[in-house]
Amino acid sequence: MKKKLFILLLLLGFMACENESISPLEIPDFKIQQIISRDNNGDIHLTSDFSYNTDGQLISVSNTRTNGTEEWTELTDFFYINQALAGKKFQHLSQGDYFTEDSITYLRNGLLDKIYKFTSYSGQRTYSRIVQFEYNNDGRVKSTTSYDPNSSDTQYSSHFIWANGNITKTTVYNNQDKFYEVFYEYDNGVNYELNNPYFLDSAPALSKNNIIKATYQDFSGLLDLSCNPCYSSYEYNEENLPTKVTYHYAEHEIIYKTNSEN
């Protein structure tokens, strides 16, 4: 069971509710144009192309995946209402009758309240997960709770400790049982995932800087890790944005849109 299945963080979308307001997602000063991911052998296994509207909002990410001689495309579309992020839809283009959607309710102060995640197959649309958010007094995410609305035995919660604008510790519970903890260390570079809708389902997207070390403590014996601690290194451009990220298993090359393309 891989750890990425249990890092239960921000998902996207929108469900319109009476008397609730929508808060626009703050658009960063930079825009990612493409991310090229390579494995340890240097072979490209994923190319992600980012598209934006005239207001600079992300409207789609097209992923081309390669596995040997096999290649397929996945598409994530993002939707907006009154300049605010309103939802996303993910689909494997070879499976037109199957896709997933995320929808969200907002609190009156504009913060995320609950995330409703749907699965649609052959016209049948069903809930798969709901994620609820709680906040500290400063508006930072204090915890998220993810559960299956059809089963009370599938609840996970993540609790966050912050320092200097970054999450330094995450504690994850499986129902009432402590599952694992993660301790993070950061550099001073600009987090290229921050405020980008495509990355809001991962812990790094919440922090202002880039993670250089993540150390896990397993309390269940079920956490399957390929590294512990896990290290990341970065190469930066003159704007302190990472142009290359190297992990123990892969590397990402990040290409940004120029000012003339924005």
N, C-alpha and C positions, 0 to 999 in steps of 0.2 A: 504494500500500500504506500504509494509515493507521497512525500510531504506536500507536494503541490496540491493534492486533493483536499488537504485539510487546512490550508491557509485561507481562511474564510474572511475575505475582505470585500472591498467595494465592487459592486456590480452596478450596471447602468440601466436606465429606462425611465418610463413615466406612466403613471396612472392618474388621470385628472380626477380630483376630488373637490367637492364644493367647499368654498371658504378656505382653500389651501393655496399658498402662493408658490411660485417657481422661481428659484434663484439661478441666474445664469452661471455657467462654469467660467471662471476667469481664464481668458486665453493667454498663454505665455507669449513672451516676446519672440520666441523662436518656434519654428515649425519643422517637424521631421518629414523628410521627403521619402526616404527609403531606409530600411534596415536589412542588411544581408547577414544571414546567420550561417556559420560554417562549423563543421564538426572538428574533432581533433586532427583529422587527416587533411584539413583544409578544403574539404568538399562542401559546396553549398547545398544545404538541405531545406532552407526556407528563405524566401525573398518577400518582404512586406512593403507594399507601395501605399502611401498615404495621400488622400485627396481632400481638398478643402474647398469651401464655398468662398464667395467674394468678401464675406465678413471674417474670413480667417478661421472659421469653425471646421473641425474635422467632420467630413460627411461619409467617408468610407475608407476601409483598409482591405486591400486585396492581398491574400497570402497564397503564394505559389510554393507548394511543398514538393520535394523530390526525395524519393526512396529508391535508389538504384535506377532502373529504367522507368519506374513509375512516377508520374507527375499528376497532381491535381490542384484545384484552386478552391479556396475558401473565401467568402466575402462577408464582411461585417459592415452594415450600414448604420449610420447615426442620424437621428431626427431631432429637429428643434421646433419649439413653439415660442414666439415672441423673443427670439434670440437666446432662449434658454434650452439647454440640452433636454430632449424629451424622450429619447429611447434609443434602443439599438436592436438590430436583428442579425443573427448569425446563421449562415447557411453554407453547406457543402454543395457546390454548384452541380455536382453529379447526382444529388439527391434532392430534387426540386420539391418533393412532397414532405420533406422533413426539415424543420428549422427550429431555432430557439429564439425567444424574445425576452427582454428584461423590461420591467416597468417599475416605477417608483412613486411613492407619495412623499411630499415635502411637509416639514413643519412650517408654522407661520413665519418663523424667522428665516426661512429659506434653506435650512439644513435638511439633509436627507432624513427621512423617517423610516419607511419600510421599503424594501425591494421585493418585488414579486417577479419570480422567474418562471417562464412558461416554456413548455415544449409543445410543438405542433406537428402532428403527423397525419397525413391524408385528411386534413380538414378538422381533425379533433385537437382541441387546444386544452391543455391541462396544466395545473400548477406542478412545479417540481420542487422549488425551494422558496422560502421567504426569509429575508434578512432584515433584522431590526437593529437600529443604531441608537446608542446612548453617547452623551457628550459631557466633557468637562466644562467648567464654568467659562473657560476661554474659547469654547467652540470647537476644540479638537476632539476627535473621536476617542471616546473612553473605552467602548467595547462594541462588538457586533455579535448578534446571536442569529445563527442560521438553523432553520428547522424545516422538516417536511410537514406541510399542513395536514397530510393524511396519516402521519405516524408520530406519536409523542416520544418515540425511542430514538429519534435520529436528530438530536439537537446538539449543535456545536457552538461554542462561544469563544471569542477571542478578546482578550483584555490587554490594553496597551499602556505602556509607560513612556512618557515623552521627556526629552531634554533638548534644549537649543533647536527646536523646530524639527527634531527627528524622533522617530520611534526607537527607543533603546532596548525595549523588552516587550515581547509578546508572550502571553500565557494562554494556551488553548485547552479548553475543557470538552470532554465528550460526556454530554449530560452533566452530572455533578462531579465526574471524575477528572482529575487533572491529567491531560493527555501528554503535552510537552510544553517546553519553554524555548524561546529563541532570544539570544542576546546579540544586538547589532552594534557594529562600529562603522564610522563614516569617515569620508574624506571631506574636503572643502569645495568640491566641484558642484556645479549646478546639476540637479537631478533632471535628466532628460525625460523622465516619465511623469513628472509632476504636472497635474492639471490636464493631462492628455486622456480623453475618454477611453482610448484603447487600452490603457494600462490600469484602469481603476479597479481591477479585480486582483491586484497584487499589493503586498505590503510596501514595496519601495515607492509606489506612486503617492503615498501620503507624506513622505519625508522630503525636506528641501535639499538634502545632499545625497550622495551616492554611497551605497553600502560597500565596504571593503572586506568585512568579515562577519559571518553569521555562525554562531555557536549554538548547538541544539542540546537540550537535556530531555531525554525520553523517560516518561514515567509509566508507560504502558507496555513497553517491549514490542510494540507494533509499528513503530516509526521506521520506515525503510529509507535509509540515507546513503547516498553515494559519496558523501563527504561530511566530515564533522571535525573541526570547523570547516566552513566553506569560504574560500577567498575569491575576491574579484579585484581586477586591476583595470585602470582606465588610461587612455590617451586623450588629451584635451586639445581643443583649438584655442585661438586667441580670446574667445569669448567665454572660456572656462566651461564649454560644453563638451561632453565626451564624444569622440569620433570613433573610438574602438573600446569595447568591453571584453575582457578575457576572463572566462570562468574555467573551472577545472575540466569541463567536458565540452566546451564550445567557445566561440567568440562571435561578437556582433560588430559589424561595421555600420556606423550611423551616418547618413547623409542628410544634410539640412537644406531647406529651401533658402536661396539667397534673397537679399532684401528686394531685388528687382522682381522676384517671382512671387513675393508676398502680396 
